Amino acid sequence: MNEYRRENNSYTVFIFSGFQGVREHRRFLFIPFFILFVLIIFCNSAIIYLIKSAPSLHSPMYFLIAAIAAIDMTVPVTFVPKMLFNFLCDWNEISLLGCLIQMYFVHFVASFESAILLIMAIDRYVAICNPLRYNDYINSSSFLIAFIAAVLRSFILIFLIVLMAGSLSYCLSNVIEHCYCEHMALVSLACGNTSKNNIMGLVAMCLLIGFDLLFILISYIKIFSVVVKSACGVERQKAIHTCSTHLIVILMTYLSAFCSLIAYRVKHSISSDVHILIGVLYLLLPCCCNPIIYGLRTKEIRDQIMKKISNMGS
């Protein structure tokens, strides 16, 4: 491995070693992850196509669902192709620069979904709690401001994390025990003090996930307090169904992230393969389940699906 070092004894090329417990059968892992990858691309593309092609779905809520579908389709593209080639052809090497670039895009895109879920919670809050002012608050201008703010927040925080990781000297090992360049998996290979990187990662998590989750919870608590007091049973049922669909997606997203965080904290108590599997599925499962949830539970989208199927049959 010395050929991968620079003059300052810092590695410049790294090797992914995910799922070493099934090393002799790693090629078979290509099949389930490839199927999952294709399913993610197909389902999310279908949601985007349905919303784009149906004028009845051209409203803020459905545009936000399409945005989530676009993000869910982008997340696996940032690392799954490289991971599949790793399984199939043992192309498991990556440069430090390539690793940092992959790390940036994986974490940037994943963190952006949290912002979209927050915007969706605000959209539902205004629609249910202050419907007369909905068009004043929810419009193209407010969407643009929220989008720019979300991009800047994710860009700055993730850029700082990657910049600090890139400044470290990696002399302990060049073997990354993962299938993609996850931040802590790379930083753990650095020699010297990495406490600043750990603190920055914690700060970013609080400002990204913690901030969004707090305001999402506040929004839905207020929403359900208004819905419960509603006199109209039909409208109450419709609002509860719509919000519960969003809550399932939110729960899927944050629960998977929480499981990944717990797995990292207790990684010495579980096998390396289980830890890596949780770290991969926390990114992929929501991407696969979200479009299915919206397709099954959202009547308007479900109607469009049935309409397209009937048109194909005729």
Secondary structure as the mmCIF struct_conf table of DSSP 4:
data_model
#
loop_
_struct_conf.conf_type_id
_struct_conf.id
_struct_conf.beg_label_comp_id
_struct_conf.beg_label_asym_id
_struct_conf.beg_label_seq_id
_struct_conf.end_label_comp_id
_struct_conf.end_label_asym_id
_struct_conf.end_label_seq_id
HELX_RH_3T_P HELX_RH_3T_P1 ASN A 2 TYR A 4
STRN STRN1 ARG A 5 ARG A 5
TURN_TY1_P TURN_TY1_P1 GLU A 7 ASN A 8
BEND BEND1 ASN A 9 ASN A 9
STRN STRN2 TYR A 11 TYR A 11
BEND BEND2 THR A 12 THR A 12
STRN STRN3 VAL A 13 PHE A 16
TURN_TY1_P TURN_TY1_P2 GLY A 18 PHE A 19
HELX_RH_3T_P HELX_RH_3T_P2 GLN A 20 LEU A 29
HELX_RH_AL_P HELX_RH_AL_P1 PHE A 30 SER A 53
HELX_RH_3T_P HELX_RH_3T_P3 PRO A 55 LEU A 57
BEND BEND3 SER A 59 SER A 59
HELX_RH_AL_P HELX_RH_AL_P2 PRO A 60 VAL A 77
TURN_TY1_P TURN_TY1_P3 THR A 78 PHE A 79
HELX_RH_AL_P HELX_RH_AL_P3 VAL A 80 CYS A 89
STRN STRN4 GLU A 93 SER A 95
HELX_RH_AL_P HELX_RH_AL_P4 LEU A 96 CYS A 129
HELX_RH_3T_P HELX_RH_3T_P4 PRO A 131 ARG A 133
HELX_RH_AL_P HELX_RH_AL_P5 TYR A 134 TYR A 137
BEND BEND4 ILE A 138 ASN A 139
HELX_RH_AL_P HELX_RH_AL_P6 SER A 140 GLY A 166
TURN_TY1_P TURN_TY1_P4 SER A 167 SER A 167
BEND BEND5 LEU A 168 LEU A 168
STRN STRN5 SER A 169 SER A 169
BEND BEND6 LEU A 172 LEU A 172
BEND BEND7 ASN A 174 ASN A 174
STRN STRN6 VAL A 175 ILE A 176
BEND BEND8 GLU A 177 TYR A 180
HELX_RH_AL_P HELX_RH_AL_P7 HIS A 183 VAL A 187
TURN_TY1_P TURN_TY1_P5 SER A 188 LEU A 189
STRN STRN7 CYS A 191 CYS A 191
BEND BEND9 GLY A 192 GLY A 192
HELX_RH_AL_P HELX_RH_AL_P8 SER A 195 MET A 205
HELX_RH_PI_P HELX_RH_PI_P1 CYS A 206 GLY A 210
HELX_RH_AL_P HELX_RH_AL_P9 PHE A 211 VAL A 228
TURN_TY1_P TURN_TY1_P6 LYS A 229 LYS A 229
BEND BEND10 ALA A 231 ALA A 231
HELX_RH_AL_P HELX_RH_AL_P10 GLY A 233 ARG A 265
TURN_TY1_P TURN_TY1_P7 VAL A 266 SER A 269
BEND BEND11 ILE A 270 ILE A 270
HELX_RH_AL_P HELX_RH_AL_P11 SER A 272 ARG A 297
HELX_RH_AL_P HELX_RH_AL_P12 LYS A 299 GLY A 313
#
